[in-house]
């Protein structure tokens, strides 16, 4: 029995893509969804639009269910990236995104970032 070769997919040039294109890539799903989320995270400190898009994306069911590792979802990664950006806009977006999570997810998230309240979370990337 032979194993079929995976398709040859060229990774998208996320560093050259606009925020809107990255958000569309995330929404479309596929193997590069995480790459697009992490590119937006990299931009969030200097780009309020990137931070706002991360907040919106963190509410997608697909990102809430897509686990990066263990309990950490792509939605959690987006919120952690917003918190780590340390700008007033990014942190405000993170607080709003956190508030949209279920109580159980909020509790698990706070345990993961070792904070009693979202306002006290100071993750570093």
C-alpha positions in Angstrom: 0.0 0.0 0.0 1.3 3.4 -0.9 0.6 6.6 1.0 -0.5 9.4 -1.3 1.6 12.5 -1.2 0.1 15.6 0.4 -0.9 18.3 -2.0 1.8 20.8 -2.7 0.4 24.0 -1.2 2.4 27.2 -1.4 2.1 29.1 1.9 0.5 32.5 1.6 2.9 35.5 2.0 1.3 36.6 5.2 3.8 39.3 6.0 2.9 41.1 2.7 -0.8 40.7 3.2 -3.2 43.4 4.4 -5.0 42.9 7.7 -8.3 42.4 5.8 -6.7 39.7 3.7 -5.3 38.0 6.8 -8.8 38.1 8.4 -10.3 36.6 5.3 -7.7 33.8 5.3 -8.6 33.0 9.0 -12.3 33.0 8.2 -11.8 30.7 5.2 -10.1 28.1 7.4 -7.5 25.8 6.1 -3.9 25.0 7.1 -2.7 28.6 7.2 -5.4 30.0 9.5 -3.0 30.0 12.5 -0.2 31.6 10.5 -2.6 34.5 9.7 -3.7 34.8 13.4 -0.1 35.0 14.5 0.8 37.6 11.9 -2.1 39.8 13.2 -0.7 39.3 16.7 2.7 40.5 15.6 1.0 43.6 14.2 -1.3 44.4 17.1 1.2 46.5 19.1 1.6 49.0 16.3 -1.7 48.6 14.4 -5.1 49.2 16.0 -6.9 47.7 13.0 -5.0 44.4 13.4 -5.9 44.4 17.1 -9.6 45.0 16.3 -9.6 42.2 13.7 -8.1 39.8 16.2 -10.9 40.6 18.7 -13.5 39.9 16.0 -11.8 36.7 14.9 -11.6 35.4 18.5 -15.3 35.1 18.5 -15.4 32.6 15.6 -16.4 29.2 16.7 -13.7 27.7 14.5 -11.0 29.6 16.4 -12.5 28.8 19.8 -12.4 25.1 18.9 -9.1 25.0 17.0 -6.5 24.0 19.7 -3.0 25.1 19.3 -2.0 22.8 22.1 -3.8 21.3 25.1 -6.5 23.8 26.2 -5.1 26.8 24.2 -7.2 27.6 21.2 -6.4 30.1 18.4 -9.0 32.4 20.1 -7.0 32.2 23.3 -3.8 32.9 21.4 -5.5 36.0 19.8 -6.5 37.3 23.2 -3.1 36.6 24.7 -1.5 38.4 21.8 -3.8 41.4 22.4 -2.9 41.5 26.1 0.8 41.2 25.3 0.6 44.1 22.8 0.2 46.3 25.9 -1.6 49.2 24.1 -4.8 50.6 25.6 -6.7 49.7 22.4 -5.4 46.2 22.2 -6.1 45.5 25.9 -9.6 46.9 25.6 -10.3 44.6 22.6 -8.9 41.7 24.7 -11.2 42.5 27.6 -14.2 42.6 25.2 -13.1 39.3 23.6 -12.6 37.7 27.0 -16.1 38.8 28.1 -17.6 37.0 25.0 -16.2 33.6 26.2 -18.2 31.2 28.3 -17.7 31.3 32.1 -15.9 28.0 32.0 -13.5 29.1 29.2 -12.9 32.4 31.1 -11.9 30.5 34.2 -9.6 28.2 32.3 -8.1 31.1 30.4 -7.3 33.0 33.7 -5.8 29.9 35.2 -3.6 29.6 32.1 -2.4 33.2 32.2 -2.0 32.9 36.0 -4.3 35.9 36.8 -7.3 36.4 39.0 -8.8 39.0 36.7 -8.3 39.6 33.0 -7.1 43.1 33.8 -4.3 41.6 35.8 -3.1 39.3 33.0 0.3 40.4 31.6 1.4 37.6 29.2 4.6 38.0 27.2 5.3 36.7 23.8 
